[in-house]
Amino acid sequence: MTGIDDLPVRDELRGKTPYGAPQLDVPVRLNTNENPYPLPEPLVERIAERVREAARGLNRYPDRDAVELRTELAAYLTKTGGHSVATENVWAANGSNEVIQQLLQTFGGPGRSAIGFEPSYSMHGLIARGTGTHWISGPRNEDFTIDLAAAEQAIAESRPDVVFITSPNNPTGNAVPPETVLALYEAAQAAKPSMVVVDEAYIEFSHGRSLLPLLEGRPNLVVSRTMSKAFGAAGLRLGYLAADPAVVDAVQLVRLPYHLSAVTQATALAALEHTDTLLGYVEQLKTERDRLVTELRALGCEVTESDANFVQFGRFADSHEAWRKILDRGVLVRDNGVPGWLRVSAGTPKENDAFLDAVRELLGSAGDDPASPKEQNA
């Protein structure tokens, strides 16, 4: 049979695997950082109303520039982000991944490069390669914070066209201090200058504030967001960015015609009408996330500080074996390939109880099992 390597695919794609987490039928799924709470019924009804209205005009193309949606997203960012944002500062696309893709199509590409500080969101590197952008893996400290001095040196030496900073970071969960972002922005401008993209997919779950105020006076800075997490709308596929209006104009050079369907725009607008209710679920998840951190540590696990809706925990002598044994107990978590560590999404209290019970059973039966945690000083 013909395989991928038998086709004339680009060299940088050979030997690569598609992004994706296991989709298994298990009682408790806590592996993809989804919001576990279904949309409230009043919002479901409002979505139906807006989609019904949009359906009457499906014989026509949707608003190509999604002006109404961008206006409402700007209002949401202004209300919650500590920084005044206007419609012309906002762009929206099919998930934050398409936002990232459009940024790399615009500012990256063949002969250009992008840098991220790993482990971090693996789609940054995958999309970079997919757009022909050379990917550079930057350094982190042992505690998964960004090694600022090493990062500044890497930027100075490689002179990338795009710099990715993920805050809160996925899969580790820790946020990046504003002063670190500012230092990296200055390093990037001195080297090239370059575009700096702050990925805030999980910012609503953070203990701190958004980095949106840093946009002021920095035309090469971009903040990307998503409605998948805090808004409980992973199935909607709606991402957006805030930046200088010139950046919004630039990404439109590569956007596909009418890329956001009328149904997507209608559904997102309905969700934005229920922001207060949806952010109430975020507060519940933050409480559950903090409980997971406390209880995992009480069980003897090492846990990375988390500002997201997930927790990275370990350390295991064999993290994949630990993942499998937790799965055997009916709970699916994420093995991200970070040696010694696993990641669990914050679920409902019942789901989190099931996860913690599975970890207790795992640790209680560990002994010399390779799935057991390493000594804390290992």
N, C-alpha and C positions, 0 to 999 in steps of 0.2 A: 504494500500500500504506500501511496505517496505521503511523505511527512513534510513538516514545515521546512526542514533543512534541504528538502529536494526542490523547493521553490526558490525563485530569485529574490528572496527577501533581503533587506538591507543588512549589512554585516553586523551593525551594532544591535540588531534584534535577534541574531542567531544565539541559540542557547538560553534565551530568556523565557520566563514563564509569565502567564497573565496574572494580574493582580486579582486577589479574591480570597475570601475566608470560607472555610467549610460551611455548607448549608445542609445541616443534618437535622433529622426529625427526632429531637430529644425533648424531654419535659421542660428543661430550663436552658434558654439560649442567651448567653451573656458574652458573646464574642465579637460583636460588630458595633458596639457603642451606640446602638439605637436607643431612643427613648422608649421605655417599656409601657408607657401609658397610652392607650388608644385616644384618639381625638375625642373631645367631649361632644355629646350629641348635638347641642346647639350649633357648634362649629360644623359638624357633618351636614346639618340641615342648611346652614348658610353656604357651604361649598356647593351643595346640590342646587341651590337657588342661583348662584353665580354661574355655575357651569351650564345650567339650563338656559340662562340668558345668553351666554357665550355661544351655545350650540346653535342658536337661531342665526348666527352669522358665520358659521363654519364654511360656508361657500366662499367666503372672502378671507384673504390673508389677515393674520393678526397684526396688531400694532407692532411694526418692525422695531421701534425703539423702546417699547414697553414703558412709556412715559408715566402712566398712572401708577404702575407698580414701582418704578424707581422713585417716584415722589413719596409713596408710602414707606418704602424702605429707608429713604433719607429721613423721614419723620421719626421712624423707629430708632435709627442710629442717633439722631439728635436727642431723643428722649432718654436713651439708655447708655449712650457711649461717652458722655461728657464732652462732646464736641459738636458744634453746629455743622450739619451736613446738608447740602442742597441737592436737588435732582441731578444737576449737571456733574456732581461728584460721584454719582452711583452708576454702576453697570450691573446687569443681571444676566445669568446664563443658566444652562441646564446642569445644576450642581456646581459646587466650588471647583470640581475637577475641570469642568469646561472653562471656568474663569482662569484657572492656572494654565490650561492649554492655550487659551487665547493670548495670555500674557507672554508665554514662551514663543508662540507663533509671531508675536509682534516684536519682542525684544531679544529673543534667542534665535535658534535656527542654525543651519550649517555655518561653520566657521566661528560660532559663538559658544559661550559656556555659561553654566549655572552652577552654583555651589549651595549645598545644604549641610547641616551639621547633624551627623548620624550617630545613633539611631534616631530617625525621625520619620515623618510620613513618607512611606516608600513611593507613593504616586508622584511626588516631586521629581524623583529621578527617572521613573518610568515615563512620565509625560515628556521630560526633557529629551530622553532618547527617542521617543516617538516623534518629536519635532526636529530631530537632527541636531539637538543641542548637546554639546559635550558636558557630561555630568562630573562634578568634583565632590567627593565626600570629605567634608570638613570635620574637625575634631570636637569631641566632648570630653568633659572630665569623667572620672570614675563614678561620681554621683549623678551623672547625666546632665549637669549644667553645661553651658557653653564655656569652653576654655577661651576666654576673651583674647588673651595675648596670642595664643596659637591661631585663633580665628582671624584676628587682624593680620597676622603674618601670612596666613593662607590667602586672604583676599589681596594683599599687597603683591604676593608672588604670582598668583594665577590670574589676577585682573578679570574676574568674571563679569559677564554682562547682566546677570540676574543673581541676586542673593536671596535665599529663602530662610526665613526665621519662623519657626512654628511655636506659637504661644497661646494656650498651653500646648506643650509638645506631645505628639502622639508617636510612639506608644508609652512614653514614660510618665506623662501627666504633669510635669513641672512647668510653671510659667517662666517667662524670660523677663527680667527686670527692665524697665524703660531705659535705664542708663546703659545697659548692654546693647539694646537696639540702637540707641543714639550713637554709641561708639562704633558699631558695625556700619551704620549708615554713613558716618563720616569717613570710615576706612574705605567704603565702597566708592564714595564720591572722589576721594583722593586717588584711587587706583585707576578709574576708568573715564568718567563716572558710570555707575551702574544703577539698575532698578533694584530696589529692595522690597521684597514681598513678605509681609507679616501675615501668616495664616492663622486666623483666629476662629477656627471652626468650633472650638469648645469654650469660647470666652465667657458665655453666659453662666458657666459653671464655676468660674474662677473666684478665688477669694479677693482678688484685686480688681483693678479697673482695666478697661480696654485701652489699647495703645492708639486709638483714633486721634486723641489730641496731638500726637506727634506729627500728624499730617500737615499741620500749620507750617507754612514756609518751606516744606520739603517736597518739591514736585516729583521727585523720583521715588517716593515712598508710596506703597500700596498696602491696604488692609483688606484681606479677603475673608468672607463669612459664608455661612450656610444656614439653610432652614431645616436641615436634616436632623439636627441634634436637639437644640433647645425647643424648637417648634414642633418636635415630634412628627416631622414630615419627611422622613427618609425616602418614602415612596414618591414624593412630589418631584424630587430632583431640581432644586432651586438653590443656586448659589449667587453671590453678589460680591462686589468690591466697592471700596470707597477710596478715592484718590483725587488728584488734581484733575480738573476737567480735560486737560490735554491728554491725560492717560486714557480717559473714557473715549475721547475722540480717536486715539490711536488704536485701541483694541477693536473698534468698529471697522478698521481696515481689513480685518481677518475674520470677522464674524460671518457665519453663514446667513443667507437671507431668511428673515422671519424665523430665527432660530428658536424663539420661545413661543410655543403654541398658545392659542387663545385659552385653552383649557388650563394650561399651566399658570398663565397669568391670573386667570379668574380664581383658581384654587389658592394661590399665594396671597392674593388680595383678601380673600375670605379669612385666611389664617391670621393675617396682620390685624384684622378687626378684633381678634380674640387674644391679643398679645398678653394682657394681664393674666388671663386664665392659664395660658400656656406657661408663662414664667412662674406661676404658682407650682406647677409640676416640677420645674427646674429646682425650686427650693426644696421640695421633697427629695429629689434625687441627690442634691448636695448633702442633705442630712444622711441619706443612706450611704453615699460615698464615704463620708467621714466615719460612719459606723464600720464600714468594711476596713478602712485603714486601722482603726482602733482594735478591732477584733482579730484581724490578721496578725497584727503585731503581738497581741496577747497570746496567740497560738505559736509564736516563735518565728513567724515569717519576717523577712526583710521587706519593707514597703517603701517605694518612692513617694515623696510628697506629691499630692495630686491636686491640680486646679481644674480637672476635667470631670467627665462623668464616667470615668474608669479608673482602675487602680492597677499599677504594675507591682507584682509581688514575686518573691522568691526567697533566697536563691536556691535553686535545685541543682543537684549533681547532674541530673538528666531532665531538663525541662520538658522535652517532648514526652518522656515516659510519665512525668507528673501530669501533663495535659491529658494523656490517654487514660490514666487512672481516675482523674476527675470526671472525664467523659463516661467512663464505665459506671459512674454513680449518677448518670443522667443529667450532668451539667456540662454545657459546652462553653469553654473559655477560649482565649486566643493565645496560640503559640506564635509569636511574631518573629521568631528566629533570633531574639536577643538572648545570647547564651546565659542560662541559669534563671531566666525570668519568664513569667506568664502575665497576661493582662486579663482583667475581668471588668466587664461593664457593670455599672450600678443598675440593678433591676428594682423590681418592687420588693417590699420587705419580705414577702414569702419567697421570692426567687433568691434573694440574698441569703435568707436562712438556709435554703437548700444548698447553695454554694458553700457556705461556711460549714455546714454539716459534712459535705463531701471532703473539704479540706481537713476537717478534724479526723475523719475516717482515714484519709490518706496518711496524715502524720501519725495517727495512732497505730497504724500497721506498718510504719516505715522500717524501723530497725536499720539494717544495712542496705535498704532499698535504694537504688539509684535515683528514685523519684523524691527522696527525702531532702529537706533543705540542707545546704552546706552549713558549716559552723559560721557564726556571724563574722568572725575575723578572717574568713577564707578569702 
